[in-house]
Amino acid sequence: RRLGRTTCFRLFVPSGELEAQFELRAVQWLIGMPGMDIVASALPCWMVNKAWNMMSAAACLPSGIGVNVAKDQLRALGVGEDEVLLALKRADSNGDETLDYEEFVAAADSEPTFQALVRRCAFAGTISTGGGSSQLTLTSGMRNSLPQLFSMPVGNRVPIVQRLFSEEVTWQQRSDWIERIRSSLRASQFPRGLSGFYVAISAMYHAAKVSGINDRLITKSEAIAAFASLLAKLDAKDHRNIANVTLVKEIITWVFDDETSVLLFKRNWSNGGSITYVAGWTLGMYCTQFEMDEDCRERSACVIQKHFRGTSVRNALLRRPVGERSPSTRP
């Protein structure tokens, strides 16, 4: 009524695969932003080395990273390029416009922007669980790469809906639930021994929260130990947490490598301001559309510049005396 014209609202619900892709894109955007509220911790050496290898290969300098050459690679990774380039210059202690390995490692220890860069270079995907299914979404290092999705029809409400638990969950029922999860992982061909940095969302975050390991980088072994400790103390009548934490523990155990995998269980993201982000599919859809709009704006700007330059040259030629014009520009 206030618009003064007929308005049509169209409801949109993405498919499971599209939802996973949008969630992945949302996380990619969030982890590349410096200043996010991730509890500070020492980055594993393999993460720093992976970032170094990617950056030095892009710069075509085996002994270092050219400060100015890194811009295109940073753009492809989706990291805030202006802030990272400033950090690169701060890290260049000898001022030779090249960052060697020692300077890079020192910056990764102290610069939040570099830590965001390392996280983004090592980022390999997202993993989630829900009431009726669980998903693993894998990506490569590039921003616009196509993700690979694994999904299984087992979620944390399955033992409750199908009445697999008695009023007090017995250890035999826990074992049966574990075997049900493993059988589904095997049947759905979930990969094993994956390396990289992964963000766990949805019900996985809630399992980490009750275990006290949320919102910080954590290794696989630390996560498994925390989940096992919690499961040993849970009330036998707490069906929801027993089902969810067991599911998360088994998926983490099955999928990830013991030595070269790092997890971040996180739901809400903040960069110290008044805005809180949720890594859901709606944010991922917005990021995807914004990138498409950015590409369109860049192409439009190129077309306008070409048209303006062509018009300027033609007008300049037309202002010349008729005798000085070439035949093609005479009226």
N, C-alpha and C positions, 0 to 999 in steps of 0.2 A: 504493500500500500504506500509506503514512504517513497519507494522508487518511482511510483507512478506508472508502472508497466507490469505486464505479466511475467512472472519469474518461474522457471522450471528447475527443480532440484533433481539431480540424477545421483542415485546411490551407487557407489563403487566398492566392490569387495574383491580384492585380488585373489587369484588362485594361490594354492600353497607354494608353488614354485616361484611365482612372481613376488609373493610376500617375503620369501626368504631372500630373493635378490635385492629387494628394497631395504630390508633390514641390514643386509651386508653393506650396501652403499651408505646407509646412515652411520654405521660403525666406522667405515673407512673415513668418512668426513670428520667424525668426532676425534678419532685417535690421532689424526694429523694436525689437530689444533693445539698449539702450545698453551700451557696454563690450565689444562683440564685437571679436575680434582682427583687425580690418581695418586695414591699414597706413594711418596718417593721411596725408591729402593734401588739397590745397585743392579744395573743391567747386566745380564749374563754376557760373557765374552763372545759367545757365538752370535748373539744378536748384534753386538757392535761390529764384529767382523763381517757379518752379512751386509750391513749398511755400508761399511767401508768398501767392500768389493763391488757393490752395485754402483756407488757413487764414483769410484775411481775408474771403473769400466766405462761409465758414461762419459767421463771427462777425457778418456783416451790417454791418461797419464798413469803409468804403472806405479810411479813413486809418489803420487799425490793427487789432490783434487784442485783443479783450477777454480778459484772463487767465482769468476764470471761465467765459466763454462757450465757450472752445475745448474743453472737456472732451468734449462729445458727438462732435465731429469727430475727436478723437484716439481715442476708443473705436472709431469706425467704421473708422479707418485701421489699427487693430490695434497701435498704439504703446503702450508702458507708460505709461498716462495719469498716474498719480501722480507718477512721476519727471519727466515732461515738464512738468507743471503747476508743480512746484517750480522747474524750470529757467526757465520763463516768468517766474516771479516774480523770480528772480535777474536775469534779463535786463532787467526793467522798471526801468531806472536812475533815472527820475524819479518812480517810485511812483504813477503816475496810473492804475494798473490797466489800462493799454492799452499794447500793444507796437507801436511804429511801425516803419517799414521799416528805418531805420538800426539800431535796437536788434536787430531780427530778424537782419540780416546779420552784425552783430558777434557775436551769440550763435552763429550757424551756423559762424563761424570758430573759436570757442574751446570751445563746450559739446559734449561727446560726445553728450549726450542730444538736442541740437538737430540734430546731424549724423545721428543715427539717424532723427529725424523727417523730415529732408530726403530721406534715402535712401528712406524708406517712401513719401513723397508722390510721388517720381519713379519708384518701382519699376513696371516695366511687364511683366515676365515672366521666364521662364527659357528657356535654350536648352541642348541636350545632344546628344551623339552617343554611339553604342554600337557594338557589333560589326556589327549588321545594319541599323540604322536611325538616323535623326536626327530630333529633335523641337524644335519651338518652341511654347511655351505663353504666351499673352498674357492679361493681366488688366487690369481697370480699377483705379481708385484705392481702391475700397471692398473691405472684408475679405471679404464673402460674395458677391462678384460671380462670375458664371459665366465660366470661362476659355474661351479659344478655342485650339484645338490644330491645329498643322500638323505633318505627319509625312511623311517620305519613306523608301522602302525601300533606303537606301544608308548603310552604316556603314563604320567604318574597317577591317573585316576583308574587305570585298568584294574588293579587288584581290589579297588573299592567298589567299582561298578559291577565287576564280575564276582564279587564276594569271595575273593581268594583268601581273605584274612578273617579269622575269628575275632571275637571281641578283644581278646588279648592275643597279639600276634606271636605265634610260636617260632622257634628257630627253624623248624622244618618248613613252615610257610615262608619264611624269609629265604631259605635255600631254594624253594620252588620258584619264588619270584625272581631270584637271581638267574636261575636257569632259563626262565621265560625270556628275560632280557637278553641273555647271551644268544639264545636260539634265534631271536628276532634280529639281532645285530648280524649274525651269520647269514640268515636268509636274505636280509636286505643289502648284503655285500658292503657293509661299512668297512672302510679301510682301517689298517692297523699301522702303528709305528709312525704316525705323522709328526713331522718337525715343524717348528714355527711358533708364532705368537697368535693366540686365538682368544676371542672375546666370547664369554659365555653369558647368555641373556635369558630372559623369561624365567621359567621355574628353576633353572640352574642358578640364577642369582639368588633366589630365595633359599635354596639349599646351602649356598655359600654363606649367606647372611646368618643363618642359625648356627653355622659352624664357625663363624668369626673370621672368615677369609675373604670377604667381599671388598671391592674397590681398591685392590692393590695387586701388583704383579706377583704371581706365585707359581712355583714349579709343580709339575705333575705329582711328584712324590709328597710334597707338602700338602697338596689338595687331598690326595688319597688318605694320608694320615689323619687329617682333620675330619674327613667324612667318617672314617672308621671309628675314630674316638667318639664322635657324636652318636653313631649308631649303637655303640656299646652302652650308652647312657640313656637313650630315649625310652620313655615310658612305653610299655608294650601295647597300650591302648591308643597311642598316637599314630593312627593309621596313615594320616596324610604325610607326616614327615618321614616315617619309615619307608613308605612307598617312594617318595620323591628323592630322598637322599640316597637310597639304595640304587635307584635308577641312574642318578647323576654319577655316583661312584663307579658303577659298572661301565657306563659309556666312556668316562674319562680313562678308566683302566684299559679299555679295549682299543680306543682310537689313537692315543698319543704316545710318543716316544718317551722313555724314561729320562733321557739326558738332555735332549734338545727341543723341549717344548715348554712354553710359558703360557699361563692362563690369566685372564682378567675377568672376574665375575662382577659385572656392573650393569646397572639399569638406568639410573639417573646420572646425567653429566652436567657439570657446571664449570665455567671458566673464571669463577670469582665474581661475576657480575650478578645481575638480578634475574638472568634467564637460566632456566633449567631445561636441559634437553633429555628426551627419552628416545633411545635408539630403536624406534618402531618403524613399521613400514611407511607410515605417513611422512616422517622426516626423510626417509630414503627416497620416496617418490618426489618430494620437493627438491632434494639435492640433484636428482637425475634431471628433472625439468629445468632447474636453474642452469645446469651445465649445458643443456641443449640450447637454452636461450642465450647463454654466453657465446657459444659457437655461432649462433645466428647473428648476434650483434657484431661479432668480429667480421663475418663475411659481408654484412651490410655496410660496415664502415669501410671495408676495402673497395666495395663497389662505388660508394659515394665519393671516396677519395679519387678513384680512377676517373669518374665522371667529372668531378670538379677540375682535376688537372687537365683533362681533355678540353673542357669548356674554356678554361683559362688560356690554354695555348691557342685555341681557335680564335678567341676574341682578340688576343694579342696580334695574331696574324692579320685579322680583318682591320685592325687599326693602322696597319702599314699603308703607305701609298700604293695605289693600284699597280703601278709599274714594278714594285718590289715584291709583289706577291707571287707565289708559284701558281701555275694554271689551275691546280686543284682547289685553291682557296678563293679564286675570283668568282664574283657573283655570276 
